[in-house]
Amino acid sequence: MDSTNASFLTTLVPEQIDRTFTAQNIIEIIFLIIVISVGSIGNILVISAIVYIKKVYSYGNIFIINLAVADLMVVIILVPSVLSNVIANGNTLPDIPCRIVGFMMSVTCSCSIHNLTAVAV
């Protein structure tokens, strides 16, 4: 392999994945699975409650829906990529998808912070 291209190859191949799990890895995996499950169900319930129940629908709740959508993006797209990295004990994404996930993490976190600020004001 050419040494100039070696820095761009950050994805682990199946032979490089360490299959031994420590207690910390197991706790992280369980915690991330719980976060994905509870976060998905909770945010979907918030969105559907505000959209379908006219009694709670108001213009101020648009910020809550936006916050729930941003959090849903985190638990559906970003947390599973972290989970795959924990399971593989390394980076499982190629360079471009890794950059996209990093960008999405920044966008969704700043969206959440701005929505919380708007709700507080």
A tleap script that builds the chain and sets N, CA, C and O, in Angstrom:
source leaprc.protein.ff14SB
mol = sequence {
  NMET ASP SER THR ASN ALA SER PHE LEU THR
  THR LEU VAL PRO GLU GLN ILE ASP ARG THR
  PHE THR ALA GLN ASN ILE ILE GLU ILE ILE
  PHE LEU ILE ILE VAL ILE SER VAL GLY SER
  ILE GLY ASN ILE LEU VAL ILE SER ALA ILE
  VAL TYR ILE LYS LYS VAL TYR SER TYR GLY
  ASN ILE PHE ILE ILE ASN LEU ALA VAL ALA
  ASP LEU MET VAL VAL ILE ILE LEU VAL PRO
  SER VAL LEU SER ASN VAL ILE ALA ASN GLY
  ASN THR LEU PRO ASP ILE PRO CYS ARG ILE
  VAL GLY PHE MET MET SER VAL THR CYS SER
  CYS SER ILE HIE ASN LEU THR ALA VAL ALA
  CVAL
}
set mol.1.N position { 0.846 -1.175 0.000 }
set mol.1.CA position { 0.000 0.000 0.000 }
set mol.1.C position { 0.887 1.232 0.000 }
set mol.1.O position { 1.921 1.261 0.667 }
set mol.2.N position { 0.493 2.222 -0.728 }
set mol.2.CA position { 1.222 3.462 -0.825 }
set mol.2.C position { 1.071 4.236 0.495 }
set mol.2.O position { -0.033 4.339 1.031 }
set mol.3.N position { 2.167 4.773 1.009 }
set mol.3.CA position { 2.125 5.464 2.300 }
set mol.3.C position { 1.401 6.798 2.226 }
set mol.3.O position { 0.962 7.311 3.256 }
set mol.4.N position { 1.263 7.379 1.027 }
set mol.4.CA position { 0.557 8.659 0.916 }
set mol.4.C position { -0.945 8.474 1.089 }
set mol.4.O position { -1.621 9.400 1.537 }
set mol.5.N position { -1.486 7.311 0.749 }
set mol.5.CA position { -2.910 7.051 0.893 }
set mol.5.C position { -3.266 6.449 2.245 }
set mol.5.O position { -4.447 6.344 2.576 }
set mol.6.N position { -2.278 6.053 3.029 }
set mol.6.CA position { -2.538 5.374 4.292 }
set mol.6.C position { -3.239 6.282 5.301 }
set mol.6.O position { -4.012 5.792 6.125 }
set mol.7.N position { -2.993 7.584 5.258 }
set mol.7.CA position { -3.613 8.480 6.231 }
set mol.7.C position { -5.110 8.660 5.983 }
set mol.7.O position { -5.833 9.052 6.899 }
set mol.8.N position { -5.592 8.385 4.777 }
set mol.8.CA position { -6.994 8.534 4.467 }
set mol.8.C position { -7.807 7.286 4.809 }
set mol.8.O position { -9.037 7.339 4.835 }
set mol.9.N position { -7.142 6.182 5.067 }
set mol.9.CA position { -7.828 4.932 5.368 }
set mol.9.C position { -7.985 4.792 6.875 }
set mol.9.O position { -7.131 4.208 7.541 }
set mol.10.N position { -9.065 5.321 7.406 }
set mol.10.CA position { -9.281 5.268 8.845 }
set mol.10.C position { -10.303 4.218 9.242 }
set mol.10.O position { -10.499 3.972 10.432 }
set mol.11.N position { -10.953 3.598 8.280 }
set mol.11.CA position { -11.972 2.612 8.581 }
set mol.11.C position { -11.325 1.286 8.945 }
set mol.11.O position { -10.360 0.847 8.321 }
set mol.12.N position { -11.884 0.664 9.971 }
set mol.12.CA position { -11.386 -0.642 10.376 }
set mol.12.C position { -11.927 -1.712 9.443 }
set mol.12.O position { -13.107 -1.704 9.093 }
set mol.13.N position { -11.071 -2.617 9.051 }
set mol.13.CA position { -11.512 -3.780 8.297 }
set mol.13.C position { -11.835 -4.873 9.307 }
set mol.13.O position { -11.342 -4.819 10.434 }
set mol.14.N position { -12.651 -5.870 8.940 }
set mol.14.CA position { -13.069 -6.876 9.927 }
set mol.14.C position { -11.913 -7.574 10.649 }
set mol.14.O position { -12.078 -7.985 11.798 }
set mol.15.N position { -10.776 -7.715 10.023 }
set mol.15.CA position { -9.645 -8.379 10.682 }
set mol.15.C position { -9.066 -7.512 11.799 }
set mol.15.O position { -8.443 -8.036 12.722 }
set mol.16.N position { -9.263 -6.193 11.728 }
set mol.16.CA position { -8.697 -5.288 12.714 }
set mol.16.C position { -9.612 -5.049 13.909 }
set mol.16.O position { -9.182 -4.446 14.893 }
set mol.17.N position { -10.839 -5.497 13.852 }
set mol.17.CA position { -11.784 -5.236 14.935 }
set mol.17.C position { -11.442 -6.121 16.121 }
set mol.17.O position { -11.325 -7.340 15.997 }
set mol.18.N position { -11.286 -5.484 17.270 }
set mol.18.CA position { -10.987 -6.187 18.504 }
set mol.18.C position { -12.294 -6.692 19.092 }
set mol.18.O position { -13.164 -5.896 19.447 }
set mol.19.N position { -12.443 -8.013 19.199 }
set mol.19.CA position { -13.697 -8.608 19.658 }
set mol.19.C position { -13.756 -8.787 21.173 }
set mol.19.O position { -14.753 -9.300 21.680 }
set mol.20.N position { -12.737 -8.388 21.903 }
set mol.20.CA position { -12.780 -8.518 23.356 }
set mol.20.C position { -13.443 -7.288 23.955 }
set mol.20.O position { -13.115 -6.155 23.604 }
set mol.21.N position { -14.377 -7.530 24.861 }
set mol.21.CA position { -15.101 -6.441 25.499 }
set mol.21.C position { -14.763 -6.388 26.976 }
set mol.21.O position { -14.740 -7.413 27.658 }
set mol.22.N position { -14.504 -5.198 27.458 }
set mol.22.CA position { -14.298 -5.001 28.884 }
set mol.22.C position { -15.649 -4.678 29.519 }
set mol.22.O position { -16.650 -4.512 28.823 }
set mol.23.N position { -15.664 -4.594 30.834 }
set mol.23.CA position { -16.900 -4.239 31.532 }
set mol.23.C position { -17.353 -2.838 31.123 }
set mol.23.O position { -18.551 -2.577 31.010 }
set mol.24.N position { -16.398 -1.942 30.901 }
set mol.24.CA position { -16.736 -0.586 30.482 }
set mol.24.C position { -17.414 -0.589 29.116 }
set mol.24.O position { -18.393 0.129 28.913 }
set mol.25.N position { -16.903 -1.394 28.170 }
set mol.25.CA position { -17.522 -1.486 26.844 }
set mol.25.C position { -18.951 -2.004 26.933 }
set mol.25.O position { -19.842 -1.495 26.252 }
set mol.26.N position { -19.168 -2.995 27.755 }
set mol.26.CA position { -20.506 -3.573 27.890 }
set mol.26.C position { -21.466 -2.553 28.492 }
set mol.26.O position { -22.607 -2.436 28.046 }
set mol.27.N position { -21.008 -1.811 29.504 }
set mol.27.CA position { -21.853 -0.780 30.110 }
set mol.27.C position { -22.158 0.321 29.103 }
set mol.27.O position { -23.289 0.802 29.040 }
set mol.28.N position { -21.159 0.729 28.311 }
set mol.28.CA position { -21.377 1.751 27.282 }
set mol.28.C position { -22.377 1.277 26.235 }
set mol.28.O position { -23.251 2.040 25.824 }
set mol.29.N position { -22.259 0.035 25.805 }
set mol.29.CA position { -23.167 -0.513 24.793 }
set mol.29.C position { -24.594 -0.548 25.322 }
set mol.29.O position { -25.525 -0.145 24.624 }
set mol.30.N position { -24.773 -1.028 26.551 }
set mol.30.CA position { -26.110 -1.076 27.150 }
set mol.30.C position { -26.678 0.330 27.295 }
set mol.30.O position { -27.843 0.568 26.975 }
set mol.31.N position { -25.857 1.264 27.777 }
set mol.31.CA position { -26.307 2.644 27.956 }
set mol.31.C position { -26.716 3.271 26.621 }
set mol.31.O position { -27.753 3.930 26.545 }
set mol.32.N position { -25.916 3.076 25.571 }
set mol.32.CA position { -26.238 3.662 24.270 }
set mol.32.C position { -27.508 3.056 23.674 }
set mol.32.O position { -28.288 3.763 23.036 }
set mol.33.N position { -27.719 1.767 23.873 }
set mol.33.CA position { -28.946 1.137 23.390 }
set mol.33.C position { -30.157 1.698 24.129 }
set mol.33.O position { -31.202 1.922 23.520 }
set mol.34.N position { -30.027 1.928 25.436 }
set mol.34.CA position { -31.119 2.529 26.207 }
set mol.34.C position { -31.384 3.955 25.726 }
set mol.34.O position { -32.539 4.359 25.588 }
set mol.35.N position { -30.311 4.723 25.469 }
set mol.35.CA position { -30.477 6.104 24.985 }
set mol.35.C position { -31.187 6.116 23.640 }
set mol.35.O position { -32.077 6.938 23.420 }
set mol.36.N position { -30.809 5.225 22.746 }
set mol.36.CA position { -31.457 5.155 21.433 }
set mol.36.C position { -32.933 4.807 21.588 }
set mol.36.O position { -33.787 5.438 20.964 }
set mol.37.N position { -33.241 3.811 22.410 }
set mol.37.CA position { -34.625 3.369 22.568 }
set mol.37.C position { -35.493 4.433 23.225 }
set mol.37.O position { -36.536 4.805 22.688 }
set mol.38.N position { -35.068 4.919 24.378 }
set mol.38.CA position { -35.876 5.900 25.114 }
set mol.38.C position { -35.953 7.226 24.361 }
set mol.38.O position { -37.011 7.854 24.314 }
set mol.39.N position { -34.838 7.653 23.775 }
set mol.39.CA position { -34.822 8.908 23.031 }
set mol.39.C position { -35.716 8.874 21.815 }
set mol.39.O position { -36.414 9.848 21.534 }
set mol.40.N position { -35.707 7.776 21.089 }
set mol.40.CA position { -36.563 7.659 19.903 }
set mol.40.C position { -38.035 7.665 20.291 }
set mol.40.O position { -38.832 8.419 19.733 }
set mol.41.N position { -38.385 6.823 21.246 }
set mol.41.CA position { -39.793 6.730 21.659 }
set mol.41.C position { -40.268 8.054 22.253 }
set mol.41.O position { -41.352 8.529 21.913 }
set mol.42.N position { -39.474 8.648 23.129 }
set mol.42.CA position { -39.869 9.895 23.776 }
set mol.42.C position { -40.056 11.037 22.800 }
set mol.42.O position { -41.044 11.767 22.887 }
set mol.43.N position { -39.130 11.206 21.877 }
set mol.43.CA position { -39.240 12.311 20.919 }
set mol.43.C position { -40.379 12.093 19.925 }
set mol.43.O position { -41.042 13.050 19.525 }
set mol.44.N position { -40.607 10.855 19.528 }
set mol.44.CA position { -41.740 10.570 18.642 }
set mol.44.C position { -43.054 10.846 19.362 }
set mol.44.O position { -43.993 11.371 18.763 }
set mol.45.N position { -43.126 10.494 20.653 }
set mol.45.CA position { -44.342 10.780 21.419 }
set mol.45.C position { -44.579 12.283 21.569 }
set mol.45.O position { -45.716 12.743 21.474 }
set mol.46.N position { -43.516 13.044 21.803 }
set mol.46.CA position { -43.665 14.505 21.932 }
set mol.46.C position { -44.160 15.107 20.628 }
set mol.46.O position { -45.086 15.918 20.628 }
set mol.47.N position { -43.552 14.717 19.523 }
set mol.47.CA position { -43.957 15.253 18.216 }
set mol.47.C position { -45.404 14.888 17.921 }
set mol.47.O position { -46.190 15.752 17.532 }
set mol.48.N position { -45.773 13.611 18.103 }
set mol.48.CA position { -47.137 13.218 17.774 }
set mol.48.C position { -48.155 13.817 18.724 }
set mol.48.O position { -49.274 14.113 18.306 }
set mol.49.N position { -47.806 14.007 19.989 }
set mol.49.CA position { -48.756 14.626 20.925 }
set mol.49.C position { -49.052 16.060 20.530 }
set mol.49.O position { -50.205 16.489 20.565 }
set mol.50.N position { -48.028 16.800 20.157 }
set mol.50.CA position { -48.241 18.207 19.795 }
set mol.50.C position { -48.961 18.327 18.451 }
set mol.50.O position { -49.796 19.213 18.270 }
set mol.51.N position { -48.639 17.443 17.516 }
set mol.51.CA position { -49.247 17.531 16.190 }
set mol.51.C position { -50.696 17.055 16.203 }
set mol.51.O position { -51.553 17.695 15.594 }
set mol.52.N position { -50.990 15.945 16.884 }
set mol.52.CA position { -52.319 15.337 16.786 }
set mol.52.C position { -53.313 15.812 17.836 }
set mol.52.O position { -54.519 15.745 17.598 }
set mol.53.N position { -52.856 16.284 18.977 }
set mol.53.CA position { -53.791 16.751 19.999 }
set mol.53.C position { -53.907 18.263 19.877 }
set mol.53.O position { -52.979 18.994 20.221 }
set mol.54.N position { -55.022 18.714 19.397 }
set mol.54.CA position { -55.219 20.143 19.114 }
set mol.54.C position { -55.216 20.990 20.383 }
set mol.54.O position { -54.970 22.195 20.325 }
set mol.55.N position { -55.487 20.365 21.528 }
set mol.55.CA position { -55.532 21.093 22.790 }
set mol.55.C position { -54.158 21.642 23.184 }
set mol.55.O position { -54.064 22.716 23.778 }
set mol.56.N position { -53.100 20.908 22.856 }
set mol.56.CA position { -51.749 21.366 23.191 }
set mol.56.C position { -51.070 22.102 22.050 }
set mol.56.O position { -49.961 22.611 22.215 }
set mol.57.N position { -51.717 22.165 20.904 }
set mol.57.CA position { -51.085 22.824 19.762 }
set mol.57.C position { -51.134 24.338 19.941 }
set mol.57.O position { -52.204 24.926 20.105 }
set mol.58.N position { -49.969 24.950 19.907 }
set mol.58.CA position { -49.856 26.411 19.913 }
set mol.58.C position { -48.595 26.774 19.144 }
set mol.58.O position { -47.753 25.920 18.868 }
set mol.59.N position { -48.478 28.035 18.807 }
set mol.59.CA position { -47.317 28.451 18.022 }
set mol.59.C position { -46.024 28.333 18.822 }
set mol.59.O position { -44.959 28.125 18.241 }
set mol.60.N position { -46.099 28.461 20.132 }
set mol.60.CA position { -44.905 28.317 20.965 }
set mol.60.C position { -44.364 26.897 20.981 }
set mol.60.O position { -43.173 26.680 21.206 }
set mol.61.N position { -45.245 25.929 20.742 }
set mol.61.CA position { -44.804 24.533 20.743 }
set mol.61.C position { -44.051 24.144 19.473 }
set mol.61.O position { -43.524 23.035 19.382 }
set mol.62.N position { -43.998 25.034 18.505 }
set mol.62.CA position { -43.191 24.780 17.308 }
set mol.62.C position { -41.726 24.609 17.711 }
set mol.62.O position { -41.015 23.786 17.135 }
set mol.63.N position { -41.279 25.381 18.693 }
set mol.63.CA position { -39.904 25.244 19.183 }
set mol.63.C position { -39.685 23.876 19.821 }
set mol.63.O position { -38.621 23.279 19.666 }
set mol.64.N position { -40.681 23.388 20.529 }
set mol.64.CA position { -40.575 22.065 21.161 }
set mol.64.C position { -40.514 20.978 20.088 }
set mol.64.O position { -39.751 20.021 20.218 }
set mol.65.N position { -41.312 21.121 19.034 }
set mol.65.CA position { -41.266 20.149 17.931 }
set mol.65.C position { -39.889 20.188 17.262 }
set mol.65.O position { -39.314 19.143 16.959 }
set mol.66.N position { -39.368 21.387 17.035 }
set mol.66.CA position { -38.052 21.526 16.423 }
set mol.66.C position { -36.981 20.898 17.304 }
set mol.66.O position { -36.073 20.240 16.795 }
set mol.67.N position { -37.072 21.089 18.611 }
set mol.67.CA position { -36.128 20.487 19.543 }
set mol.67.C position { -36.238 18.964 19.517 }
set mol.67.O position { -35.225 18.266 19.547 }
set mol.68.N position { -37.461 18.451 19.462 }
set mol.68.CA position { -37.659 16.999 19.415 }
set mol.68.C position { -37.115 16.408 18.116 }
set mol.68.O position { -36.557 15.311 18.125 }
set mol.69.N position { -37.270 17.119 17.008 }
set mol.69.CA position { -36.732 16.636 15.729 }
set mol.69.C position { -35.202 16.619 15.764 }
set mol.69.O position { -34.582 15.670 15.286 }
set mol.70.N position { -34.593 17.666 16.329 }
set mol.70.CA position { -33.129 17.692 16.440 }
set mol.70.C position { -32.638 16.563 17.333 }
set mol.70.O position { -31.645 15.910 17.013 }
set mol.71.N position { -33.320 16.327 18.449 }
set mol.71.CA position { -32.932 15.227 19.332 }
set mol.71.C position { -33.163 13.874 18.674 }
set mol.71.O position { -32.390 12.939 18.884 }
set mol.72.N position { -34.216 13.765 17.886 }
set mol.72.CA position { -34.483 12.523 17.171 }
set mol.72.C position { -33.386 12.230 16.158 }
set mol.72.O position { -32.992 11.078 15.981 }
set mol.73.N position { -32.891 13.270 15.493 }
set mol.73.CA position { -31.770 13.083 14.568 }
set mol.73.C position { -30.534 12.583 15.306 }
set mol.73.O position { -29.792 11.746 14.792 }
set mol.74.N position { -30.319 13.094 16.501 }
set mol.74.CA position { -29.164 12.657 17.288 }
set mol.74.C position { -29.284 11.181 17.633 }
set mol.74.O position { -28.334 10.423 17.437 }
set mol.75.N position { -30.448 10.758 18.149 }
set mol.75.CA position { -30.562 9.374 18.606 }
set mol.75.C position { -30.744 8.370 17.467 }
set mol.75.O position { -30.504 7.178 17.659 }
set mol.76.N position { -31.159 8.826 16.297 }
set mol.76.CA position { -31.331 7.886 15.183 }
set mol.76.C position { -30.079 7.804 14.304 }
set mol.76.O position { -29.774 6.738 13.769 }
set mol.77.N position { -29.360 8.900 14.152 }
set mol.77.CA position { -28.213 8.910 13.236 }
set mol.77.C position { -26.878 8.912 13.975 }
set mol.77.O position { -25.986 8.131 13.645 }
set mol.78.N position { -26.738 9.775 14.963 }
set mol.78.CA position { -25.423 9.978 15.571 }
set mol.78.C position { -25.077 8.958 16.643 }
set mol.78.O position { -23.955 8.451 16.674 }
set mol.79.N position { -26.020 8.652 17.518 }
set mol.79.CA position { -25.730 7.698 18.593 }
set mol.79.C position { -25.427 6.301 18.037 }
set mol.79.O position { -24.525 5.647 18.560 }
set mol.80.N position { -26.133 5.803 16.999 }
set mol.80.CA position { -25.734 4.506 16.441 }
set mol.80.C position { -24.315 4.497 15.857 }
set mol.80.O position { -23.648 3.463 15.895 }
set mol.81.N position { -23.848 5.618 15.323 }
set mol.81.CA position { -22.465 5.637 14.832 }
set mol.81.C position { -21.479 5.563 16.002 }
set mol.81.O position { -20.423 4.941 15.885 }
set mol.82.N position { -21.821 6.196 17.130 }
set mol.82.CA position { -20.989 6.077 18.330 }
set mol.82.C position { -21.034 4.642 18.836 }
set mol.82.O position { -20.011 4.092 19.244 }
set mol.83.N position { -22.218 4.036 18.810 }
set mol.83.CA position { -22.362 2.649 19.246 }
set mol.83.C position { -21.513 1.703 18.398 }
set mol.83.O position { -20.878 0.793 18.933 }
set mol.84.N position { -21.499 1.908 17.099 }
set mol.84.CA position { -20.675 1.047 16.236 }
set mol.84.C position { -19.193 1.238 16.518 }
set mol.84.O position { -18.421 0.284 16.429 }
set mol.85.N position { -18.787 2.455 16.856 }
set mol.85.CA position { -17.385 2.688 17.211 }
set mol.85.C position { -17.026 2.022 18.529 }
set mol.85.O position { -15.916 1.513 18.684 }
set mol.86.N position { -17.949 2.019 19.475 }
set mol.86.CA position { -17.685 1.358 20.759 }
set mol.86.C position { -17.589 -0.147 20.563 }
set mol.86.O position { -16.715 -0.798 21.136 }
set mol.87.N position { -18.482 -0.700 19.758 }
set mol.87.CA position { -18.467 -2.144 19.515 }
set mol.87.C position { -17.178 -2.556 18.802 }
set mol.87.O position { -16.600 -3.596 19.120 }
set mol.88.N position { -16.728 -1.751 17.846 }
set mol.88.CA position { -15.531 -2.093 17.070 }
set mol.88.C position { -14.243 -1.665 17.748 }
set mol.88.O position { -13.164 -2.028 17.280 }
set mol.89.N position { -14.315 -0.904 18.834 }
set mol.89.CA position { -13.126 -0.352 19.496 }
set mol.89.C position { -12.270 0.468 18.543 }
set mol.89.O position { -11.042 0.417 18.606 }
set mol.90.N position { -12.911 1.218 17.666 }
set mol.90.CA position { -12.202 2.068 16.714 }
set mol.90.C position { -13.196 2.749 15.793 }
set mol.90.O position { -14.409 2.599 15.943 }
set mol.91.N position { -12.668 3.497 14.843 }
set mol.91.CA position { -13.517 4.219 13.902 }
set mol.91.C position { -14.031 3.262 12.838 }
set mol.91.O position { -13.251 2.572 12.181 }
set mol.92.N position { -15.344 3.225 12.674 }
set mol.92.CA position { -15.937 2.333 11.678 }
set mol.92.C position { -16.378 3.057 10.417 }
set mol.92.O position { -16.734 2.420 9.426 }
set mol.93.N position { -16.356 4.383 10.448 }
set mol.93.CA position { -16.797 5.150 9.288 }
set mol.93.C position { -15.613 5.584 8.439 }
set mol.93.O position { -14.552 5.908 8.973 }
set mol.94.N position { -15.785 5.593 7.118 }
set mol.94.CA position { -14.755 6.183 6.259 }
set mol.94.C position { -14.664 7.688 6.495 }
set mol.94.O position { -15.445 8.250 7.263 }
set mol.95.N position { -13.727 8.323 5.846 }
set mol.95.CA position { -13.423 9.728 6.110 }
set mol.95.C position { -14.608 10.651 5.853 }
set mol.95.O position { -14.963 11.444 6.726 }
set mol.96.N position { -15.225 10.570 4.685 }
set mol.96.CA position { -16.313 11.492 4.332 }
set mol.96.C position { -17.543 11.290 5.223 }
set mol.96.O position { -18.047 12.274 5.765 }
set mol.97.N position { -18.054 10.060 5.403 }
set mol.97.CA position { -19.184 9.901 6.330 }
set mol.97.C position { -18.856 10.325 7.760 }
set mol.97.O position { -19.735 10.812 8.471 }
set mol.98.N position { -17.625 10.152 8.188 }
set mol.98.CA position { -17.219 10.595 9.521 }
set mol.98.C position { -17.311 12.115 9.630 }
set mol.98.O position { -17.755 12.645 10.648 }
set mol.99.N position { -16.895 12.799 8.593 }
set mol.99.CA position { -17.013 14.265 8.584 }
set mol.99.C position { -18.467 14.711 8.562 }
set mol.99.O position { -18.820 15.703 9.199 }
set mol.100.N position { -19.315 13.985 7.833 }
set mol.100.CA position { -20.737 14.318 7.778 }
set mol.100.C position { -21.380 14.132 9.151 }
set mol.100.O position { -22.174 14.965 9.588 }
set mol.101.N position { -21.035 13.039 9.826 }
set mol.101.CA position { -21.575 12.790 11.163 }
set mol.101.C position { -21.095 13.869 12.135 }
set mol.101.O position { -21.870 14.335 12.970 }
set mol.102.N position { -19.837 14.265 12.036 }
set mol.102.CA position { -19.328 15.342 12.880 }
set mol.102.C position { -20.043 16.658 12.623 }
set mol.102.O position { -20.366 17.391 13.557 }
set mol.103.N position { -20.288 16.953 11.357 }
set mol.103.CA position { -21.029 18.170 11.002 }
set mol.103.C position { -22.454 18.121 11.535 }
set mol.103.O position { -22.955 19.102 12.085 }
set mol.104.N position { -23.108 16.963 11.369 }
set mol.104.CA position { -24.476 16.822 11.863 }
set mol.104.C position { -24.533 16.944 13.381 }
set mol.104.O position { -25.497 17.485 13.923 }
set mol.105.N position { -23.516 16.449 14.068 }
set mol.105.CA position { -23.466 16.577 15.520 }
set mol.105.C position { -23.421 18.046 15.919 }
set mol.105.O position { -24.124 18.466 16.838 }
set mol.106.N position { -22.595 18.824 15.230 }
set mol.106.CA position { -22.499 20.257 15.528 }
set mol.106.C position { -23.806 20.972 15.230 }
set mol.106.O position { -24.254 21.797 16.027 }
set mol.107.N position { -24.426 20.668 14.095 }
set mol.107.CA position { -25.662 21.343 13.698 }
set mol.107.C position { -26.805 20.996 14.651 }
set mol.107.O position { -27.528 21.889 15.093 }
set mol.108.N position { -26.976 19.720 14.970 }
set mol.108.CA position { -28.094 19.338 15.832 }
set mol.108.C position { -27.907 19.841 17.259 }
set mol.108.O position { -28.882 20.221 17.908 }
set mol.109.N position { -26.681 19.852 17.755 }
set mol.109.CA position { -26.443 20.375 19.108 }
set mol.109.C position { -26.675 21.882 19.165 }
set mol.109.O position { -27.270 22.377 20.122 }
set mol.110.N position { -26.216 22.613 18.162 }
set mol.110.CA position { -26.463 24.059 18.167 }
set mol.110.C position { -27.940 24.357 17.955 }
set mol.110.O position { -28.452 25.329 18.509 }
set mol.111.N position { -28.633 23.543 17.169 }
set mol.111.CA position { -30.078 23.707 16.986 }
set mol.111.C position { -30.796 23.481 18.311 }
set mol.111.O position { -31.718 24.223 18.650 }
set mol.112.N position { -30.387 22.473 19.052 }
set mol.112.CA position { -31.003 22.195 20.356 }
set mol.112.C position { -30.768 23.348 21.327 }
set mol.112.O position { -31.682 23.758 22.042 }
set mol.113.N position { -29.550 23.867 21.352 }
set mol.113.CA position { -29.227 24.961 22.266 }
set mol.113.C position { -30.026 26.218 21.917 }
set mol.113.O position { -30.537 26.896 22.808 }
set mol.114.N position { -30.134 26.527 20.627 }
set mol.114.CA position { -30.891 27.710 20.219 }
set mol.114.C position { -32.391 27.534 20.494 }
set mol.114.O position { -33.069 28.491 20.867 }
set mol.115.N position { -32.900 26.329 20.313 }
set mol.115.CA position { -34.310 26.089 20.616 }
set mol.115.C position { -34.588 26.216 22.110 }
set mol.115.O position { -35.607 26.782 22.505 }
set mol.116.N position { -33.693 25.694 22.938 }
set mol.116.CA position { -33.865 25.825 24.377 }
set mol.116.C position { -33.821 27.290 24.800 }
set mol.116.O position { -34.557 27.713 25.691 }
set mol.117.N position { -32.940 28.063 24.144 }
set mol.117.CA position { -32.870 29.502 24.441 }
set mol.117.C position { -34.162 30.204 24.040 }
set mol.117.O position { -34.658 31.059 24.773 }
set mol.118.N position { -34.705 29.848 22.883 }
set mol.118.CA position { -35.945 30.476 22.414 }
set mol.118.C position { -37.125 30.104 23.313 }
set mol.118.O position { -37.998 30.935 23.565 }
set mol.119.N position { -37.156 28.874 23.793 }
set mol.119.CA position { -38.232 28.458 24.681 }
set mol.119.C position { -38.123 29.177 26.020 }
set mol.119.O position { -39.138 29.546 26.611 }
set mol.120.N position { -36.909 29.376 26.498 }
set mol.120.CA position { -36.702 30.041 27.787 }
set mol.120.C position { -37.067 31.522 27.733 }
set mol.120.O position { -37.496 32.091 28.737 }
set mol.121.N position { -36.902 32.144 26.580 }
set mol.121.CA position { -37.214 33.565 26.438 }
set mol.121.C position { -38.677 33.706 26.217 }
set mol.121.O position { -39.175 34.822 26.068 }
savepdb mol mol.pdb
quit
